[in-house]
């Protein structure tokens, strides 16, 4: 009787901070209470129950975890290791998951055509048609949705009744590309409502110049020098929108759900207007019982029930939006909140669950390792 082959899934996280299996340790999450690593913890547990070990790929490279009979490699966006692994005959380059939208990491999208030649599958929130303008050549994408850590509302936060009017939680960042970006639109919203003393802003980095996000070929020392130059220019001639944001800035937050639950509405704008690109931002609001004012994915109603959120596209501008929000009755606000609660139990939400995320890996392993999970 032949022995059952051993199988290990090796995952490269988004950044090196989650190496040495920190990706699967909730205590290593950068923000306590938000449980952003929970989908990976769930994945590891789900696979372990089915006889598949899971580790971060750096342990394989350093020989700290021995190879199995079948070694399946997946990366959540890291691109520093896969070329070396591709030269090993005992490793399958099974999947590359695209972690950022094009304007946040244009270098990634420049490289995806080459990357797609090495991996069996490329996964993204958006499809081929939506991403084609940002690519150097054709890439076939398989769909996956952002895996949200929670399956229901945060009861204590959701039930809070004493709430302010409006909040925004975002860091002070600017993207390398401007194509359909919403970073600037967030600043306009802050300036409008801030002038009326109707919004509080939370997040990191608002005390200084905007942080330039995205991977770049520019050396780290040059990037640091650029940030210092930006800081000097900011002090000499402050951007009016940044100055408006600083006037309503309340600092960072320890637990996003707690901060959101202190407000009735939240400005909830994605980083970019892009079909299918729906992130945790709207779910964080719904879980806290805070009504999101949403702008982002043009096909948002395909993914989130329209009864859950206020669609910014319905309004000609902030005057009209403000009038609508101010005119909502307690019963109407309650209906938005209850719709958000119900959404978490719906089939529409299921693609965003950690279980749906784990099942994608089950499909990968079934195809590449020949096992049925």
C-alpha angles and dihedrals in degrees: 000000000000119000119252108252118244116237129198129184114212117198128193107208126219092263138014090250088082097049124115088053092298086130088075097046117090090199089065095060111123094228118044117227097022094084094206090165094055094099089058093045088051091047093053093048093046092051093043089058087057096048099260120125119215128203139155111267096241089072090059092048092051093044092241090126117040120234119256129219087268120029116189116193125202129171128203091207106306110129104179099090112033098083091060092046090050089064091059115092093210097059129079115207092216109164145004116200115204106225104183138046117251099259092051094053111015092162089063091054091047088057099042095090090058092041091053090062091061101042128065092219139022117200127198142160089237129054133240095270095052094047100039095095090061098049133087092215142358116302125181111220128201115209127251131158130223105276106232117210097223132058098198143019123291097253098205093046094042092052095053108121104183103081139159122227110257140000140178126198113194139123123247099259139141126201127231091237129047100203106136090331121170101196089095092046089056089056091050090052091049092049093049098048093034090059086060094044090242105122139060121204125209130180144087131292103026093122091069141028120309114279113240107229131199135069114282140180087236112112116251093245090056091048090053091049089050090053091051091050089049089052092053092049090047091056093046097046113008117207107247092226093050090047090053091050093052091054091063098032113124099183132254127321130235096203119019095206091057093050094046092048091064091068137060097216136025131198100236111183122162119227093252140014101246134142112257095005100129116152138181093281097090094041092053089058095047092048091054094047091248117138110236121221095211134203124161130068108057088212094050093130088063089062106028127037108252091225088070101063146031108249110221090204090071092070132072091218146320095298090061093042092051092050090051094049093046092050096052113113122225088254092053092048088048090053091056090049095048091048088054091052092049092048092067089063095047132102088238090066096044096089087061095053124108088238092058088049091053091049091058088060088047089057091048092051092045091056099039103032099032095235130129112224 
